[in-house]
Amino acid sequence: MKNDGRQGMKLGITGGIGSGKTSVCRVFGVLGIPVFSADPEAQAIMNHDESIISGINGIAGKDLYSEGRLDKEELAILIFNDPVKLSKVNSLVHPVVFQHFKKWAEMQTTPYVIMEAAILFESGASSLVDRVATVIAPIEERISRVIQGNKLSREQVMDRIRNQMDDEARIKMSDYIINNSENEMIIPVILGIHEDILNHLNS
C-alpha cells in the first residue's frame, strides 16, 4: 500500500466471489462516498477499446467478438486453466483500468474514494490505494449467493473460489475486515471504518 496521504485518500475494497462486496459498497454509497468498480470497468474496456479488442483476439488466436461483444464464456474457458494467457490478458487490461481509476479519482471532491476490485492484490491495484478493507463470509453462504445470482453450478463456484486468493492471505494485507455473514450486522462496522478514515484525515 502506498503512503497514507492526507489528501484524496483511497480505500480499496476486496473479497472473494460471493462475499458481498457490492452490498458493502452500497452502504458506503449511502454515506456519500463514490465507488469505482474495477470489474465492470474492465468489462467495458474489453468491449469498447479497439486496441484491447485486437489484443484479446491476438492472445486467444481467434475472434472472440463475432456477436459484436466479447464472448466472456469463451474467454473464461481459454484463460481459466492457462496461466500464460491469463497473465497476458491481465497485463493488457489492468493498466487501462488503473488509468481510468486515477482519472476518475482526481475528479471526485469527497474526503476519500473507493476502488472495489475482486483481485485488488493479485492485479497490483492495492498499490493505488492507501488502505484496504476485505469482505469475508462463510463459504456456504458465498456459494449459495453466487448460485442464486449467477446461475452457476456449485462446482463452477468452487472452481472460482479455488482460483482466487484465500481470505487468510487477504486479511493479512488488509487494514479492515468486514464480516458479511447473514448473522452479522455490517452497517456498524462500515460506519466505524468511515469514522476512522475521516478522523485520520482530520487529525
C-alpha positions as CSV (number, residue, x, y, z in Angstrom):
1,M,0.0,0.0,0.0
2,K,1.2,3.5,-0.7
3,N,1.9,6.2,1.7
4,D,-1.0,7.3,3.9
5,G,-1.8,10.6,2.0
6,R,-3.9,13.1,3.8
7,Q,-5.5,14.4,0.6
8,G,-7.9,12.4,-1.5
9,M,-7.5,9.2,0.4
10,K,-8.3,6.0,-1.4
11,L,-9.9,2.9,0.2
12,G,-9.7,-0.5,-1.6
13,I,-12.5,-3.0,-1.1
14,T,-11.9,-6.6,-2.0
15,G,-13.1,-10.1,-1.2
16,G,-13.8,-13.4,-2.8
17,I,-16.6,-14.3,-5.1
18,G,-20.0,-14.1,-3.2
19,S,-18.5,-12.3,-0.2
20,G,-20.9,-9.4,-0.8
21,K,-18.6,-6.5,-1.8
22,T,-21.4,-4.9,-3.8
23,S,-23.7,-4.7,-0.6
24,V,-20.8,-3.2,1.3
25,C,-20.1,-0.6,-1.4
26,R,-23.8,0.3,-1.5
27,V,-23.6,1.3,2.2
28,F,-20.6,3.5,1.5
29,G,-22.5,5.0,-1.4
30,V,-25.3,5.9,1.0
31,L,-22.7,7.7,3.1
32,G,-21.8,9.8,0.1
33,I,-18.6,8.0,-0.8
34,P,-18.1,7.4,-4.5
35,V,-17.2,3.8,-5.6
36,F,-15.2,2.8,-8.7
37,S,-16.0,-0.8,-9.5
38,A,-13.0,-2.3,-11.3
39,D,-14.7,-5.4,-12.7
40,P,-17.5,-3.7,-14.7
41,E,-14.9,-1.1,-15.9
42,A,-12.7,-3.9,-17.2
43,Q,-15.7,-5.4,-19.0
44,A,-16.5,-2.1,-20.6
45,I,-12.8,-1.7,-21.7
46,M,-12.7,-5.2,-23.2
47,N,-15.9,-4.4,-25.2
48,H,-15.1,-0.9,-26.4
49,D,-11.4,-0.3,-26.5
50,E,-10.2,-1.2,-30.1
51,S,-6.6,-1.9,-29.1
52,I,-7.7,-4.1,-26.2
53,I,-10.1,-6.0,-28.5
54,S,-7.4,-6.7,-31.1
55,G,-5.0,-7.7,-28.2
56,I,-7.5,-10.1,-26.8
57,N,-8.2,-11.7,-30.2
58,G,-4.4,-12.0,-30.7
59,I,-3.9,-13.8,-27.3
60,A,-6.9,-16.0,-28.0
61,G,-5.8,-16.8,-31.5
62,K,-9.4,-16.3,-32.8
63,D,-12.2,-13.8,-32.9
64,L,-14.0,-13.6,-29.6
65,Y,-16.2,-10.8,-30.8
66,S,-18.3,-12.5,-33.5
67,E,-21.5,-11.3,-31.9
68,G,-20.3,-7.8,-31.6
69,R,-19.4,-8.2,-27.9
70,L,-16.8,-10.2,-26.0
71,D,-17.8,-13.8,-25.6
72,K,-17.0,-13.9,-21.9
73,E,-17.7,-17.7,-21.5
74,E,-15.3,-18.5,-24.4
75,L,-12.6,-16.2,-22.9
76,A,-13.0,-17.8,-19.5
77,I,-12.6,-21.3,-21.0
78,L,-9.4,-20.2,-22.8
79,I,-7.7,-18.5,-19.8
80,F,-9.1,-20.4,-16.8
81,N,-6.5,-23.2,-17.0
82,D,-3.8,-21.3,-18.9
83,P,-1.8,-19.1,-16.6
84,V,0.2,-17.7,-19.5
85,K,-2.9,-16.5,-21.5
86,L,-4.5,-15.3,-18.2
87,S,-1.4,-13.2,-17.4
88,K,-1.3,-11.7,-20.9
89,V,-4.9,-10.7,-20.8
90,N,-4.4,-9.2,-17.3
91,S,-1.4,-7.2,-18.3
92,L,-3.3,-5.9,-21.3
93,V,-6.5,-4.8,-19.4
94,H,-5.3,-3.9,-15.8
95,P,-3.1,-0.9,-16.7
96,V,-6.0,0.7,-18.6
97,V,-8.4,0.1,-15.7
98,F,-5.8,1.7,-13.4
99,Q,-5.5,4.8,-15.6
100,H,-9.3,5.1,-15.7
101,F,-9.4,4.9,-11.9
102,K,-6.7,7.6,-11.4
103,K,-8.5,10.0,-13.7
104,W,-11.9,9.2,-12.1
105,A,-10.4,9.7,-8.5
106,E,-8.9,13.1,-9.5
107,M,-12.4,14.3,-10.4
108,Q,-14.0,13.4,-7.1
109,T,-14.4,16.0,-4.3
110,T,-15.2,13.7,-1.3
111,P,-12.7,13.2,1.5
112,Y,-12.0,9.7,0.2
113,V,-13.0,7.4,-2.6
114,I,-13.3,3.6,-3.0
115,M,-11.9,1.2,-5.5
116,E,-13.8,-2.1,-5.5
117,A,-11.9,-5.0,-7.0
118,A,-12.2,-8.7,-6.6
119,I,-8.5,-9.1,-7.4
120,L,-7.2,-6.0,-5.8
121,F,-4.0,-7.7,-4.5
122,E,-3.4,-10.0,-7.4
123,S,-3.8,-7.3,-10.1
124,G,-1.4,-4.9,-8.2
125,A,-4.3,-2.4,-7.7
126,S,-3.6,-2.4,-4.0
127,S,-0.6,-0.1,-4.8
128,L,-3.1,2.6,-5.9
129,V,-5.0,2.8,-2.6
130,D,-4.0,3.9,0.9
131,R,-6.0,1.4,2.9
132,V,-7.8,-1.9,2.2
133,A,-11.0,-3.4,3.6
134,T,-11.6,-7.1,2.9
135,V,-15.1,-8.5,2.9
136,I,-15.4,-12.1,4.2
137,A,-18.4,-14.5,4.6
138,P,-18.8,-18.2,5.3
139,I,-18.1,-20.4,2.3
140,E,-21.5,-22.0,2.1
141,E,-23.2,-18.5,2.2
142,R,-20.9,-17.4,-0.6
143,I,-21.7,-20.4,-2.7
144,S,-25.5,-20.0,-2.4
145,R,-25.3,-16.3,-3.1
146,V,-23.4,-16.9,-6.4
147,I,-25.6,-19.8,-7.4
148,Q,-28.7,-17.7,-6.9
149,G,-27.2,-14.6,-8.6
150,N,-25.2,-16.0,-11.5
151,K,-26.8,-19.4,-12.3
152,L,-23.5,-21.2,-11.9
153,S,-23.3,-24.8,-10.6
154,R,-21.8,-25.5,-7.2
155,E,-18.7,-27.0,-8.9
156,Q,-18.2,-23.9,-11.0
157,V,-18.4,-21.6,-8.0
158,M,-15.9,-23.9,-6.1
159,D,-13.5,-23.7,-9.1
160,R,-13.6,-19.9,-9.0
161,I,-13.1,-19.8,-5.2
162,R,-10.1,-22.1,-5.6
163,N,-8.7,-19.8,-8.3
164,Q,-8.8,-16.7,-6.1
165,M,-6.6,-15.7,-3.2
166,D,-7.9,-17.1,0.1
167,D,-9.4,-14.9,2.8
168,E,-6.4,-15.6,5.2
169,A,-4.0,-14.2,2.7
170,R,-6.2,-11.1,2.0
171,I,-6.8,-10.5,5.7
172,K,-3.0,-10.3,6.4
173,M,-2.7,-7.5,3.9
174,S,-5.8,-5.6,5.0
175,D,-6.4,-2.7,7.4
176,Y,-10.1,-3.5,8.0
177,I,-12.2,-6.7,7.9
178,I,-16.0,-6.7,7.2
179,N,-17.7,-10.0,8.1
180,N,-20.7,-10.1,5.7
181,S,-22.3,-13.2,7.2
182,E,-26.1,-13.4,7.4
183,N,-25.7,-13.3,11.2
184,E,-23.5,-10.2,11.3
185,M,-24.5,-6.5,11.1
186,I,-22.3,-4.8,8.5
187,I,-23.6,-1.3,8.9
188,P,-22.0,-0.5,12.3
189,V,-18.6,-1.9,11.0
190,I,-18.8,0.2,7.9
191,L,-19.7,3.3,9.9
192,G,-16.7,2.5,12.1
193,I,-14.4,2.4,9.1
194,H,-15.9,5.6,7.7
195,E,-15.3,7.4,11.0
196,D,-11.8,6.0,11.3
197,I,-10.8,7.4,7.9
198,L,-12.4,10.8,8.5
199,N,-10.7,11.0,11.9
200,H,-7.4,10.2,10.3
201,L,-7.9,12.8,7.6
202,N,-8.9,15.4,10.2
203,S,-6.1,14.6,12.6
